[in-house]
Amino acid sequence: MGARFVHRCTHVLDKEATVAFYEKALGFKVVRESGPEDGSWTNTFMENDDSPFQLELTWNRGRTEPYDNGGRDTHIAFRVSDYDAYHRLHEEMGCIVFENPKMGLYFIADPDGCWVEILPED
């Protein structure tokens, strides 16, 4: 028996802004998109060369209220190859929402407020 983590779904209000955020902040790219012909919703899958899983961004036409994607305690985490360079990039982007220098980590938030933990490589 085996189980392999393949993706995490998050609901987004502004798909283009969220795609642009993950492209810039973590080097993700869109690899496929699906949805009905009427365009009422889409599932956009993103990945990067360093991660063995994908992000699934679910967008629903007409939605104006923010989604509850689990709050700040529900997050994904990335180990980054150059912690200082990523920190500078995320500072420039203005997306750092919490820092814990004692633990050597910080969090960024995407356009929908989903937190992403950033850790240095071991």
Secondary structure, 3 states (H helix, E strand, C coil): CCCCCCEEEEEECCHHHHHHHHHHHHCCEEEEEECCCCCCEEEEEEECCCCCCEEEEEEECCCCCCCCCCCCCCCEEEEECCHHHHHHHHHHHCCEEEEECCCCEEEEECCCCCEEEEEECC
